[in-house]
Amino acid sequence: MYDLAFTPDSRSLLSGSEDGTLRVWDVERGQCIHILQGYAVSLYDVAWSPDGRFLASSGLDNAVRLWDATTGEARQVLQDPDHANTLFFGVAWSPDGTQLASASYQQGVHVWEVTTGTRRWVGRAQPTRIRRVAWSPDGTHLASGGDDGSVCLWEATEGRLRASMRGHSGMVMSVAWSPDGTRLASSGGSRGGGEVVVWEVPSGERLRSWSEPGSIVYALAWSPAGGLLLSGGSDGMLRWWDTEQRVPEGTKGTSRDSPVAQSESRWEDTGK
């Protein structure tokens, strides 16, 4: 199982698996209520639309698929019109549900109009494998994280690259906006260990950074109030970070945690 996503009302859970199936689960009963089939390859990411009516998925079939959450019917298949073999990874709905963003392998960030299936724009200024994309809470910007260690900020209307944050020593596996949209967290790592970084938006100042020795950090989530940041790593542990301090608030398991060394980090402003 590669990814999970709750419905906006938290009553259902969507899972994407290596066997190419999407499964919808009733959270209260713990039972699978729908199985959506349409993939002959592994799935990578899944996401519910904000109103819970549609599902989006990406897999190793060079497409992003949209599904009717009620009937399980495949509604649209979105592909790169310029490169038919583009692989898509992370998918994310805009806050108003009218657009869908997708990350890709060496072909940039793609944004689609959901109703027509038309690609609105593509940003290719990050020519690496982009694993995750995330919309700002107000829907005006997109963030993306790449295997080259970069975190990019895009203007969501026309796809103009606004800034590029540098400072990760390894791959960026996850990006997540704070609830108020004033901070952006990114995480990832390499064989040497993982890291979590919190950036201020729009200044690009590196506010906080932490290390997770021996563990690549694959997932991030903010608390609703924005004071805590939850990280999940390859060592199987969850850590809660107080974003106002440099030590973990709590750890599910036992680990040694210390601040990331202050290696060079910078924000490259490309906006006009």
Residue pairs with C-beta under 8 A, 6 or more apart in sequence:
1 15
1 16
1 17
1 18
2 16
2 17
2 18
2 42
2 43
2 44
2 45
3 15
3 16
3 43
3 44
3 45
3 46
4 13
4 14
4 15
4 16
4 46
5 13
5 14
5 46
5 47
5 48
6 12
6 13
6 14
6 27
6 48
7 13
7 14
7 48
7 52
7 69
8 48
8 50
8 51
8 52
9 52
10 27
11 26
11 27
11 28
12 24
12 25
12 26
12 27
12 33
12 52
13 24
13 25
13 27
14 22
14 23
14 24
14 25
14 46
14 47
14 48
14 55
15 22
15 23
15 25
15 46
16 22
16 43
16 44
16 45
16 46
16 57
16 59
17 23
17 42
17 43
18 42
18 43
19 42
20 37
20 38
20 39
20 40
20 41
20 42
20 43
20 59
21 35
21 36
21 37
21 39
21 43
22 35
22 36
22 37
22 43
22 46
22 55
22 57
22 67
23 32
23 34
23 35
23 36
24 32
24 33
24 34
24 35
24 36
24 69
25 31
25 32
25 33
26 32
26 33
34 72
35 72
36 55
36 67
36 72
36 74
38 65
38 67
38 74
39 57
39 59
39 61
40 61
41 59
41 60
41 61
42 59
42 60
43 57
43 58
43 59
44 58
44 59
44 60
44 88
44 89
44 90
45 57
45 58
45 89
45 90
45 91
46 55
46 56
46 57
46 91
47 55
47 56
47 57
47 91
47 92
47 93
48 54
48 55
48 56
48 69
48 93
49 55
49 56
49 69
49 93
49 97
49 114
50 93
50 95
50 96
50 97
51 97
52 69
53 68
53 69
53 70
54 66
54 67
54 68
54 69
54 75
54 97
54 114
55 66
55 67
55 68
55 69
56 64
56 65
56 66
56 67
56 91
56 93
56 100
57 64
57 65
57 67
57 91
58 64
58 65
58 88
58 89
58 90
58 91
58 102
59 65
59 88
60 87
62 79
62 80
62 84
62 85
62 86
62 87
62 88
63 77
63 78
63 79
63 88
64 77
64 78
64 79
64 88
64 91
64 100
64 102
64 110
64 112
65 74
65 76
65 77
65 78
66 74
66 75
66 76
66 77
66 78
66 100
66 114
66 117
67 73
67 74
67 75
68 75
76 114
76 117
78 100
78 102
78 110
78 112
78 117
78 119
79 86
80 86
80 104
80 107
80 110
80 119
80 122
81 119
82 107
82 122
83 107
86 104
86 105
86 107
87 104
87 105
88 102
88 103
88 104
88 105
88 110
89 102
89 103
89 104
89 105
89 129
89 130
89 131
89 132
90 102
90 103
90 130
90 131
90 132
90 133
91 100
91 101
91 102
91 103
91 133
92 100
92 101
92 102
92 132
92 133
92 134
92 135
92 142
93 99
93 100
93 101
93 135
94 100
94 101
94 135
94 139
94 156
95 135
95 137
95 138
95 139
96 139
97 114
98 113
98 114
98 115
99 111
99 112
99 113
99 114
99 120
99 156
100 111
100 112
100 114
101 109
101 110
101 111
101 112
101 133
101 135
101 142
102 109
102 110
102 111
102 112
102 133
103 109
103 130
103 131
103 132
103 133
103 144
104 110
104 130
105 129
105 130
106 127
106 128
106 129
107 122
107 124
108 122
108 123
108 124
108 125
108 126
108 127
108 130
109 122
109 123
109 126
109 130
109 133
109 142
109 144
109 152
109 154
109 159
110 119
110 121
110 122
111 119
111 120
111 121
111 122
111 142
111 156
111 159
112 118
112 119
112 120
113 119
113 120
120 159
121 158
121 159
122 159
123 152
123 154
123 159
123 160
123 161
125 152
125 161
125 164
125 270
126 144
126 146
126 148
126 150
126 152
126 161
126 164
128 146
128 147
128 148
128 150
129 146
129 147
130 144
130 145
130 146
130 147
131 145
131 146
131 147
131 171
131 172
131 173
131 174
132 144
132 145
132 172
132 173
132 174
132 175
133 142
133 143
133 144
133 175
134 142
134 143
134 144
134 175
134 176
134 177
135 141
135 142
135 156
135 177
136 142
136 143
136 156
136 177
136 181
136 201
137 177
137 179
137 180
137 181
138 181
139 156
140 155
140 156
140 157
141 153
141 154
141 155
141 156
141 162
141 201
142 153
142 154
142 156
143 151
143 152
143 153
143 154
143 175
143 177
143 184
143 186
144 151
144 152
144 154
144 175
145 151
145 152
145 172
145 173
145 174
145 175
145 186
145 188
146 152
146 171
146 172
147 171
147 172
148 171
149 166
149 167
149 168
149 169
149 170
149 171
149 172
149 188
150 164
150 165
150 166
150 168
150 172
151 164
151 165
151 168
151 172
151 175
151 184
151 186
151 197
151 199
152 161
152 163
152 164
152 165
153 161
153 162
153 163
153 164
153 165
153 184
153 201
153 202
154 160
154 161
154 162
155 161
155 162
155 271
160 270
160 271
161 270
162 202
162 269
162 270
162 271
163 202
163 204
163 267
163 268
163 269
163 270
163 271
164 267
164 268
164 270
165 184
165 186
165 199
165 204
165 206
165 265
165 266
165 267
165 268
166 264
166 265
166 266
166 267
166 268
167 197
167 206
167 209
167 263
167 264
167 265
167 266
168 186
168 188
168 195
168 197
169 189
169 190
169 192
169 195
169 263
170 188
170 189
170 190
170 192
170 194
170 195
170 216
171 188
171 189
171 190
171 216
172 186
172 187
172 188
173 187
173 188
173 189
173 216
173 217
173 218
173 219
174 185
174 186
174 187
174 188
174 217
174 218
174 219
174 220
175 184
175 185
175 186
175 220
176 184
176 185
176 186
176 220
176 221
176 222
176 229
177 183
177 184
177 185
177 222
178 184
178 185
178 222
178 226
178 243
179 222
179 224
179 225
179 226
180 226
181 201
182 200
182 201
183 198
183 199
183 200
183 201
183 207
183 226
183 243
184 198
184 199
184 201
185 196
185 197
185 198
185 199
185 220
185 222
185 229
186 196
186 197
186 199
186 220
187 194
187 195
187 196
187 197
187 217
187 218
187 219
187 220
187 231
188 194
188 195
188 216
188 217
189 195
189 212
189 215
189 216
189 217
190 216
193 211
193 212
193 213
193 214
193 215
193 216
194 211
194 212
194 213
194 215
194 216
194 217
194 233
194 234
195 209
195 210
195 211
195 212
195 217
195 260
196 208
196 209
196 210
196 212
196 217
196 220
196 229
196 231
196 241
196 260
197 206
197 208
197 209
197 260
197 265
198 206
198 207
198 208
198 209
198 229
198 243
199 205
199 206
199 207
199 267
200 207
203 267
204 266
204 267
204 269
205 267
206 265
207 243
208 241
208 243
208 246
209 259
209 260
209 262
210 241
210 246
210 248
210 257
210 258
210 259
210 260
211 257
211 258
211 259
211 260
211 261
212 231
212 233
212 235
212 239
212 255
212 257
213 255
213 256
213 258
214 235
215 233
215 234
215 235
215 237
215 255
216 233
216 234
217 231
217 232
217 233
217 234
218 232
218 233
218 234
219 231
219 232
220 229
220 230
220 231
220 232
221 229
221 230
222 228
222 229
222 230
223 229
223 230
226 243
227 242
227 243
227 244
228 240
228 241
228 242
228 243
228 249
229 240
229 241
229 243
230 238
230 239
230 240
230 241
231 238
231 239
231 241
232 238
233 239
235 253
235 255
236 253
237 251
237 252
237 253
237 255
238 251
238 252
238 253
239 248
239 250
239 251
239 252
239 255
239 257
240 248
240 249
240 250
240 251
241 248
241 249
242 248
242 249
246 259
247 257
248 257
251 257
